[in-house]
Amino acid sequence: MAHLNQRHPQNVSGDFYVDSTCIDCDTCRWMTPEVFNRVGGQSAVYHQPANKGERLRSLQALLACPTSSIGTIEKPHDIKEAQQSFPIPVAENVYHCGYHAENSYGAASYLIVRPEGNVMVDSPRFTLPLVKQIEKMGGIRYLCLTHKDDVADHQKYREYFQCDRILHRDDMTSSTRNEVEIQLTGSQLFQLNSNLLIIPVPGHTRGHTVVLYKKFLFTGDHLAWSDHRNSLVAWRDVCWYSWSEQIKSMRKLTKYAFEWVLPGHGRRHHADADKMQHLLQQCIAEMEAA
C-alpha cells in the first residue's frame, strides 16, 4: 500500500501519486504512459487522469505495481471495476495478467485462452480478484515458466488450478526443483501442441526459453522493445549466463515468423512478420558489435 507521507515531490498535484518505494520496474509507465513517467530513477505522476479511460488505466497500473507504490488520496470508488478488467486483452485470445510480483522485479505475465486449455506464461502475484477472473475464463492448464527469475507464485497457481508447470531443468532452483511437472532438457524444442512451441534460448540464464504461440512470441528476459532506441533489444548488463550464447539463441529465432514480442521486462511490440525479422536482424547486429 502506497504511503502519502512518502509521496514523491515530483508528482503533480492531484489524486494519484507514486511514493518513494518505487523500484523503477517501468510497469506503470508502459501501461499508462499518459499519466506516469520517469523522474530521477523512479516513476512519478506527471499528468492526472483526465477522463474515465485514463482513470481506469491508472487504476490498472496501481493494481499491477509490484511494490504497491502507486496510491490515491481519495479511496477509489471504482477499484472493483479495475480489478475485474484483468486479465487485459492484448490481441485476439492473448491477455496481460497484471498484478506483477516484486520477487520477479515487476515482470509481466500473460494468459493464452484456448479451447484445449489455457496457458499462462510466467507467474503474476497470486491474488483472488485475478484468480477468480481467470477461473471464469477457463482456468489454467499449463504454466510455462520462461526462466528462473519470473516464477513468482507458481506453487499457489499449481495448487489452485492443478496446472502443469513447464520449466527448463537448467533453470531449476530450490523453489522449483523436484516440483515442476514438465522439465525440459538440452536444446530440444518442446511442442505443446500444433500451434504452441517452447524454444530453448540460453543466454540471460542457462535454461531460458521463449514461447511461440501462432504469431505471438513470449520472450521473458531474452528480447524486448525499447521505445527510447526504437528497436528490439537485449541487455548485456543483465545477462547472467552468457552473452555469446544469447547471440546464438537470438539467431535461432530468425527461423520463426512472429508479429508480437511480449516480454517479461521491457516494452511489447507489434509489427508485420517481415518488419519483425528486419528488427531482429538489426538487434543481432547490435549485439555482435557490443
Secondary structure as UniProt FT lines:
FT   HELIX           4..6
FT   TURN            9..10
FT   STRAND          16..19
FT   TURN            20..21
FT   HELIX           27..31
FT   TURN            33..35
FT   STRAND          36..39
FT   TURN            40..41
FT   STRAND          42..45
FT   HELIX           52..64
FT   TURN            66..67
FT   STRAND          70..72
FT   TURN            77..78
FT   HELIX           79..84
FT   STRAND          88..91
FT   TURN            92..93
FT   STRAND          94..96
FT   HELIX           102..104
FT   TURN            105..106
FT   STRAND          110..112
FT   TURN            115..116
FT   STRAND          119..121
FT   HELIX           128..136
FT   TURN            137..138
FT   STRAND          142..144
FT   HELIX           148..150
FT   TURN            152..153
FT   HELIX           154..161
FT   STRAND          164..168
FT   HELIX           169..171
FT   TURN            174..179
FT   STRAND          182..184
FT   TURN            186..187
FT   STRAND          190..193
FT   TURN            194..195
FT   STRAND          196..200
FT   TURN            206..207
FT   STRAND          209..213
FT   TURN            214..215
FT   STRAND          216..220
FT   TURN            221..222
FT   STRAND          224..226
FT   TURN            227..230
FT   STRAND          231..233
FT   HELIX           236..238
FT   HELIX           243..252
FT   HELIX           253..255
FT   STRAND          260..263
FT   STRAND          269..270
FT   HELIX           273..289
//
